[in-house]
Amino acid sequence: MNEEFGPVYADSYDQLYGDKNYSTECDLLEKLFQSYSLNSVRNILDLGCGTGNHAVPLAERGYKVTGVDRSADMLAQARHKLQTQPDSKNLILECADIRGLSLNATFDAVLIMFAVLGYQQTNQDVVSALSAARRHLKPGGLLIFDVWYGPAVLANRPSERIKIIQTDRGHILRASSGILDTRRHLCKVEYLLWMIEKDRLVQNTKESHLMRYFFPLELEFFLQSTGFAATRLGSFPNFLDEPDENSWNVLQVARAVE
């Protein structure tokens, strides 16, 4: 079993999620900055930034962004993108575990996007990650993150799926399956990945991702315990909709309190 987000998976990551509309998500983030922040948002900390699919476009829009990820392979992909970006000076990348992060800086907003908080599996992991976010936020600053929504996960349990992505040189095949651990609010997702070029297998890998899902009162408690006021929980990406048993993903907005 390979480490999460190892070199083969990181190399394929942007192709696997090429159908995810990061530009629209960044539009939504900017609307949330304007609607919920008490101060103007200029500096952003992106925790679990991965290959930079939120960090890079936000930097292009003029924000000063610091991206942090524990996967050196994912950050290598993000740094490659910066080589062609005229606004690369607006983005700093750091390799670190977000739970113990200490940058000696504060920001107007902190992002934990694409279910990164779900990789914090225990209560202490969640508290450590949220506490790190709070340490790096100015009073009144915004925390925005998306997670898997417990009621929907239980109502629409994970199933086996196969995804085929065409590439310039062939295609990528990914098979995934999930098993729930309802006692610990976890879903173990197994990924099998094959990269095929000209009908020849050139790379393959297997990864296991253990993901936590969350319930509304649980989120409120974690936020209150780490110095936040929960402001709004909405469906994601349709944030104006109320979450229900069909909302596998939800987006939480919270504000740092004194």
C-alpha positions in Angstrom: 0.0 0.0 0.0 1.5 3.3 -1.0 1.5 6.5 1.0 -1.4 8.9 0.4 -0.8 11.3 -2.5 2.4 9.5 -3.5 4.2 10.4 -6.8 2.0 8.4 -9.2 -1.2 9.7 -7.7 0.1 13.2 -7.5 1.2 13.1 -11.1 -2.3 12.1 -12.2 -4.2 14.2 -9.7 -5.1 17.2 -11.9 -6.2 14.9 -14.7 -8.4 12.8 -12.3 -10.1 16.0 -11.1 -10.2 17.9 -14.4 -14.0 18.1 -14.2 -13.9 19.9 -10.8 -14.6 23.6 -11.4 -12.0 25.3 -9.3 -12.6 28.7 -11.0 -16.3 28.7 -9.9 -15.2 27.6 -6.4 -12.8 30.5 -6.2 -15.7 32.8 -7.3 -17.7 31.5 -4.4 -14.8 32.0 -2.0 -14.5 35.6 -3.0 -18.3 36.1 -2.5 -17.9 34.6 1.0 -15.0 36.9 1.8 -17.2 39.9 0.9 -20.3 38.6 2.7 -18.9 37.2 5.9 -15.5 38.8 6.6 -15.4 41.7 9.0 -12.2 43.0 7.3 -10.9 43.1 3.8 -9.4 39.8 2.7 -5.9 40.2 1.2 -3.8 37.5 2.8 -4.9 33.8 2.6 -3.6 30.7 4.2 -4.5 27.6 2.2 -4.1 24.5 4.4 -3.8 21.2 2.4 -3.3 23.2 -0.8 -2.4 20.1 -2.8 -1.4 20.9 -6.4 -2.5 24.5 -5.9 -5.9 24.5 -7.7 -7.3 27.1 -5.3 -4.1 28.8 -4.3 -2.8 29.5 -7.8 -6.0 31.1 -9.2 -6.4 33.1 -6.0 -2.9 34.4 -6.3 -3.6 35.3 -9.9 -6.6 37.3 -8.7 -4.2 39.4 -6.6 -4.4 37.8 -3.1 -1.2 37.0 -1.2 -1.5 33.2 -0.6 0.5 30.8 1.5 -0.1 27.2 0.6 0.8 24.4 3.0 0.7 20.6 2.3 2.3 17.6 3.8 2.8 15.8 0.4 6.0 16.9 -1.3 4.8 15.2 -4.4 1.6 17.3 -4.6 3.6 20.5 -3.9 6.0 19.6 -6.7 3.0 19.8 -9.1 2.0 23.1 -7.6 5.5 24.5 -8.0 5.6 23.3 -11.6 2.5 25.4 -12.3 4.1 28.5 -10.8 6.8 28.4 -13.4 4.3 29.7 -16.0 2.4 32.1 -13.7 3.2 35.8 -13.9 1.8 36.3 -10.4 3.9 33.6 -8.8 5.3 36.1 -6.3 1.9 36.2 -4.7 2.1 32.5 -3.7 4.4 30.9 -1.2 4.4 27.1 -0.7 5.4 25.2 2.4 5.7 21.5 3.1 4.3 20.8 6.6 1.7 18.9 8.5 -1.2 21.4 9.1 -1.8 20.0 12.7 1.4 21.5 14.1 1.9 24.4 11.8 3.6 27.5 13.1 4.4 30.2 10.5 4.7 33.2 12.9 2.2 35.0 10.7 -1.5 35.8 10.7 -3.9 35.9 7.8 -7.3 37.4 6.9 -8.7 34.0 5.8 -7.8 30.4 6.2 -9.0 27.7 3.7 -9.1 24.0 4.2 -10.6 22.8 0.9 -11.5 19.6 -0.9 -12.2 17.6 2.3 -8.7 18.1 3.8 -10.2 18.3 7.3 -11.6 14.8 6.7 -8.1 13.5 6.6 -7.9 14.4 10.3 -9.3 11.2 11.6 -9.4 11.5 15.4 -10.9 14.2 17.6 -7.5 15.3 18.6 -6.4 15.5 14.9 -9.4 17.8 14.1 -8.8 20.0 17.2 -5.1 20.3 16.2 -5.9 21.3 12.6 -8.6 23.8 13.7 -6.3 25.2 16.4 -3.6 25.7 13.9 -6.0 27.6 11.7 -7.1 29.8 14.6 -3.4 30.6 15.5 -2.9 31.9 12.0 -6.1 34.0 11.8 -6.5 37.6 12.7 -9.5 38.3 15.1 -12.6 38.3 13.0 -10.9 36.4 10.2 -12.7 33.8 8.2 -12.2 30.0 8.2 -13.8 28.2 5.2 -13.7 24.4 4.7 -15.7 21.7 3.1 -16.2 18.2 4.5 -18.3 15.1 3.8 -21.7 15.4 5.4 -22.6 12.6 7.8 -26.3 12.4 7.2 -25.7 12.1 3.4 -22.9 9.6 3.8 -25.1 7.3 5.8 -28.1 7.7 3.5 -26.1 7.3 0.3 -23.3 4.9 1.2 -20.1 4.7 -0.9 -20.1 2.3 -3.8 -17.6 0.9 -6.2 -16.8 3.3 -9.0 -14.6 3.3 -12.1 -13.4 6.5 -13.8 -11.7 6.7 -17.1 -9.8 9.9 -18.1 -8.5 10.4 -21.6 -5.0 11.9 -21.9 -2.8 13.1 -24.7 -0.9 9.8 -24.6 -3.6 7.3 -23.7 -5.8 7.2 -20.6 -5.9 6.8 -16.9 -8.2 4.2 -15.2 -9.1 4.6 -11.5 -11.2 2.1 -9.6 -12.4 3.2 -6.1 -14.4 1.6 -3.3 -15.4 2.6 0.2 -16.1 0.9 3.5 -17.7 2.7 6.4 -16.7 2.6 10.0 -19.8 4.2 11.6 -18.4 4.0 15.1 -15.6 6.3 14.3 -17.3 8.4 11.5 -14.7 7.1 9.0 -14.8 5.9 5.4 -11.9 3.9 4.1 -11.5 4.6 0.4 -9.3 2.3 -1.7 -7.9 3.6 -5.0 -6.4 1.5 -7.8 -4.8 3.6 -10.5 -3.4 2.6 -13.9 -1.8 4.9 -16.4 -1.9 3.5 -19.9 -0.1 4.8 -22.9 -0.6 3.4 -26.4 -2.3 0.3 -24.9 0.7 -0.3 -22.6 0.6 0.0 -18.8 3.3 2.4 -17.8 2.5 3.1 -14.1 0.2 1.8 -11.5 -0.4 2.4 -7.8 -2.7 1.5 -4.9 -3.6 4.0 -2.2 -5.9 3.8 0.9 -7.4 7.1 2.1 -9.2 7.1 5.5 -11.7 9.9 5.5 -13.8 11.3 8.3 -17.3 12.6 7.8 -19.0 15.1 10.1 -22.4 16.1 11.6 -23.7 19.6 12.2 -23.6 19.7 16.0 -20.2 18.0 15.9 -18.8 20.8 13.7 -20.2 23.5 15.9 -18.6 21.9 18.9 -15.2 21.6 17.3 -15.4 25.2 16.1 -16.4 26.6 19.5 -13.7 24.5 21.2 -11.0 26.1 19.0 -11.9 29.7 19.1 -14.5 30.0 16.3 -18.1 31.0 15.9 -19.9 28.9 13.3 -21.5 31.3 10.8 -23.0 29.3 8.0 -23.2 25.7 6.9 -24.4 25.2 3.4 -24.4 22.6 0.7 -21.4 22.5 -1.6 -21.0 23.7 -4.3 -24.6 25.1 -4.1 -23.9 27.0 -0.9 -27.3 28.8 -0.7 -29.0 25.4 -0.4 -29.6 23.9 3.1 -27.8 20.6 3.6 -29.8 17.4 3.4 -29.4 13.7 3.0 -28.3 14.2 -0.6 -25.6 16.8 0.2 -22.5 14.6 0.3 -20.4 17.7 0.5 -21.0 20.8 2.7 -19.2 24.1 3.1 -18.7 25.6 6.6 -17.9 29.3 7.2 -16.7 30.3 10.6 -15.3 33.5 12.2 -12.3 33.7 14.6 -13.4 35.2 17.9 -11.4 36.9 20.6 
